[in-house]
Amino acid sequence: MPPGGDDVIRCSFCSRTAHEVTSMVAGPDVYICDRCIHDASGIVRGDLQAYVPPGTAGTGRRTPAGRPRRMTPREIKAALDEHVIGQDLAKRALSVAVYNHYKRIEAEEYLHAYDDVELEKSNILLLGPSGTGKTLLARTLAKILDVPFSIADATALTEAGYVGEDVESILSHLLQAADYDVERAERGIIYVDEVDKLSRKGDNASITRDVSGEGVQQALLKMLEGTVAGVPPKGGRKHPEQSLVQFDTKNVLFICGGAFDGLAPQIARRLSHGQIGFQHNGPSAVDPKDPTLFRHAEPDDLLRYGLIPELIGRLPVLTALDALTPDDLRRILTDPKNALVRQYQKLFAMDGIDLLLDDDALDAVVERAVALETGARGLRSVMEGALLDLMFDAPEAHAGAVCRITAATITDGTPPIYEERKASA
């Protein structure tokens, strides 16, 4: 008998009659109306969006709905701070851009009141000297969000018909990173490195195809904006008999990076306010070696550098990475989760050796790395050179010992100090 003790069919949840609703679903001695079904589905959808598995809060793990958990910009930056030293301006810009990008993807499924509003994609361009952490930021970002990630070298890309990789090959790399799950790959991140090497070599537009430069920039345009491209599933060049995977780049976030060598003096000249004559009462010229000079870069600077206007327009988020100071290099050695000193300590611990570095030894590493002018990469070069003999002899001669590295070991190649390991209490 229907709920309520009468012959009228009523919803078991809201008690509405069958005449008051559009449809009624019947079960074993139970009824549910279409209105309650709609309300229940909204509750379940909200729970799935908010659900984070135990122990994975803040890690970017995927929800049962199959999409990445959307972290707030502050959470993204806090996670980046654990792996990358400095570069607060770039971290804030990346955090906001990534947050808005994945919010844009979800907006296609929700917020029906704004169906007539189409959110455009905000790709990112990172400017900064070599060794400042552009690739590390992009790689760490993908790890935090738990999305497929691929690094493409722009210098290897060519126009069709030349020996090299087609522009679509960067999509095949992303597809491989997603284990050939096309739907997941279409929500991934691609980092295009050395994009500054694609600048055309003059102010005049190219009238013939070039192996690199403006022609490759033109080929990247539709991919950055969003297009359906045919991608070889296993990589390699396209062949007529080869079946291609249809890959939609509409929801792929592109992060382009480059050192843009020679751009800093150009920015400095634009910012300088020189005067003609013998009076020099105006502001002095801007130092082209200012570590924060890339912060003042504008689209016009990139246009004069050799990027085409269409490419600049498809990279609306322009952010700069500052040259690393000695204090930044010192912190890179010890502070991040994957700090360089911790990496070497782990290597030596696998041979039963406790590696210790004195503070003055760390200062000596930083001093020599600054002289190399290669950014954070110089730190590893200095460490490898200083520890080469130790890593050669230690596994056989010093297992079970405590090895202390002094400043003399870094600067003069003096053998480190070996001590006996103290017995634990």
Residue pairs with C-beta under 8 A, 6 or more apart in sequence:
1 7
2 8
2 9
2 10
2 31
3 10
3 12
3 15
3 30
3 31
4 10
4 15
8 17
8 18
9 17
9 18
9 24
9 26
9 31
10 16
10 17
10 18
10 31
11 21
11 24
11 31
11 32
11 33
11 35
11 36
12 30
12 31
12 32
13 32
13 33
13 36
14 33
14 35
14 36
16 33
16 35
18 24
18 33
21 33
21 34
21 35
22 33
22 34
23 33
23 34
24 31
24 32
24 33
24 34
25 31
25 32
25 33
25 34
25 37
45 65
48 63
48 64
48 65
49 63
49 65
51 63
51 64
52 61
52 63
52 69
53 61
58 71
58 75
58 78
58 79
59 144
59 146
60 68
60 69
60 71
60 79
60 143
60 144
60 145
60 146
60 147
61 68
61 69
61 146
62 68
62 69
62 146
63 69
67 105
67 106
67 187
68 102
68 145
68 146
68 147
68 187
70 99
70 102
70 103
70 106
71 79
71 99
71 144
71 145
72 99
73 92
73 95
73 96
73 99
74 95
76 94
76 95
76 98
76 99
76 141
76 144
76 145
77 91
77 92
77 95
79 140
79 144
80 91
80 94
80 95
80 137
80 140
80 141
80 144
81 91
82 336
82 337
83 136
83 140
83 336
83 337
83 338
84 91
84 133
84 136
84 137
84 140
84 336
85 133
85 328
85 331
85 332
85 335
85 336
86 133
86 322
86 324
86 325
86 328
86 331
87 132
87 133
87 137
87 321
87 322
89 295
89 319
89 320
89 322
90 126
90 128
90 137
90 319
90 320
90 321
91 137
93 124
93 317
93 319
94 124
94 137
94 141
94 255
94 319
97 122
97 124
97 253
97 317
98 141
98 145
98 253
100 119
100 122
101 121
101 122
101 253
102 145
102 187
104 119
104 121
104 251
105 187
105 251
107 114
107 119
121 225
121 226
121 250
121 251
121 253
122 316
122 317
123 224
123 253
123 254
123 255
123 256
123 314
123 315
123 316
123 317
124 253
124 254
124 255
124 256
124 315
124 317
124 319
125 195
125 255
125 256
125 257
125 302
125 315
125 317
125 318
125 319
126 134
126 137
126 138
126 255
126 256
126 257
126 258
126 319
126 320
126 321
127 257
127 258
127 260
127 263
127 294
127 297
127 318
127 319
127 320
127 321
128 134
128 257
128 259
128 294
128 320
128 321
128 322
128 323
129 259
129 294
129 321
129 323
129 375
130 259
130 374
130 375
130 377
131 324
131 374
131 375
131 376
131 377
131 378
132 321
132 322
132 323
132 324
132 375
132 376
133 321
133 375
133 376
134 193
134 257
134 258
134 321
135 151
135 191
135 193
135 257
137 321
138 149
138 151
138 189
138 191
138 255
138 257
139 149
139 151
139 191
141 189
141 255
142 148
142 149
142 188
142 189
143 149
145 189
147 184
147 187
147 188
147 189
148 174
148 177
148 178
148 184
148 185
148 187
148 188
148 189
149 174
149 177
149 188
149 189
149 190
149 191
150 170
150 173
150 174
150 176
150 177
150 188
150 189
150 190
150 191
151 173
151 190
151 191
151 193
152 169
152 170
152 173
152 190
152 191
152 192
152 193
153 193
153 194
154 192
154 193
154 194
154 195
154 197
154 198
154 216
154 256
154 258
155 194
155 197
155 198
155 212
156 164
156 165
157 164
157 165
157 166
157 167
157 169
157 170
157 198
157 212
157 216
157 219
157 220
158 164
158 165
158 166
158 211
158 212
158 216
159 209
159 210
159 211
159 215
159 216
159 219
160 166
160 219
161 209
162 209
162 211
164 211
166 237
166 238
167 216
167 219
167 220
167 223
168 223
168 229
168 230
168 231
168 232
168 238
168 247
169 232
169 235
169 236
170 190
170 192
170 223
171 185
171 190
171 223
171 229
171 231
171 247
171 249
171 252
172 231
172 232
172 233
172 234
172 235
172 236
173 190
173 235
174 185
174 188
174 190
174 252
175 182
175 185
175 231
175 233
175 245
175 247
176 235
177 185
177 188
178 184
178 185
178 188
180 233
182 245
182 246
182 247
185 247
185 252
186 247
186 248
186 249
186 250
186 251
186 252
187 251
187 252
188 252
188 253
189 252
189 253
189 254
189 255
190 252
190 253
190 254
190 255
191 255
191 256
191 257
192 220
192 254
192 255
192 256
192 257
193 257
193 258
194 257
194 258
194 259
195 256
195 257
195 258
195 307
196 258
196 259
196 260
196 261
196 263
196 305
196 307
197 212
197 258
198 212
198 213
198 214
198 216
198 217
198 306
198 307
199 213
199 305
199 306
199 307
200 206
200 210
200 213
200 214
200 217
200 306
200 308
201 213
201 306
205 214
206 213
206 214
206 215
209 215
210 216
213 306
214 306
214 308
217 307
217 308
217 310
217 311
218 308
218 310
220 311
221 310
221 311
221 314
223 229
223 249
223 254
224 249
224 254
224 311
224 314
224 315
225 314
226 248
226 249
226 250
226 251
227 248
227 249
227 250
228 246
228 247
228 248
228 249
229 246
229 247
229 249
230 238
230 244
230 245
230 246
230 247
231 244
231 245
231 246
231 247
232 238
232 242
232 244
232 245
233 243
233 244
233 245
238 244
254 315
256 315
260 294
260 302
260 305
262 305
263 294
263 297
263 301
263 302
263 305
264 288
264 289
264 290
264 293
264 294
265 288
266 301
266 304
266 305
267 286
267 288
267 293
267 294
267 296
267 297
267 301
268 285
268 286
268 287
268 288
268 290
268 293
270 301
271 286
271 296
272 285
272 286
273 282
273 283
274 282
274 285
275 281
275 282
286 293
287 293
291 322
291 323
291 324
291 325
292 320
292 322
292 323
294 320
294 321
294 322
295 320
295 322
297 318
297 320
299 312
299 318
302 312
303 309
303 312
323 375
324 332
324 375
324 376
326 366
326 367
326 370
329 366
329 369
329 370
329 376
329 378
329 379
330 362
330 363
330 366
332 339
332 340
332 376
332 379
333 339
333 340
333 341
333 362
333 365
333 366
333 379
334 341
334 342
334 362
340 379
340 380
340 383
341 357
341 362
344 355
344 383
344 387
345 354
345 355
347 391
348 354
348 355
348 391
348 394
348 403
349 355
351 394
351 395
351 399
352 399
352 400
353 394
353 398
353 399
353 400
353 401
353 402
353 403
354 401
354 402
354 403
354 421
355 403
355 405
356 402
356 403
356 404
356 405
357 404
357 405
358 404
358 405
358 406
358 407
360 406
360 407
361 405
361 406
361 407
361 409
361 410
363 407
364 407
364 410
364 411
365 379
365 382
365 383
365 386
365 410
366 379
368 378
368 382
368 410
368 411
369 376
369 378
369 379
369 381
369 382
370 378
372 378
372 381
372 382
374 381
382 410
386 405
386 409
386 410
386 413
387 405
389 413
389 415
390 403
390 416
394 403
398 418
400 421
401 418
401 419
401 420
401 421
402 418
402 419
402 420
402 421
403 416
403 417
403 418
404 416
404 417
404 418
404 419
405 416
406 414
406 416
406 417
408 414
409 415
409 416
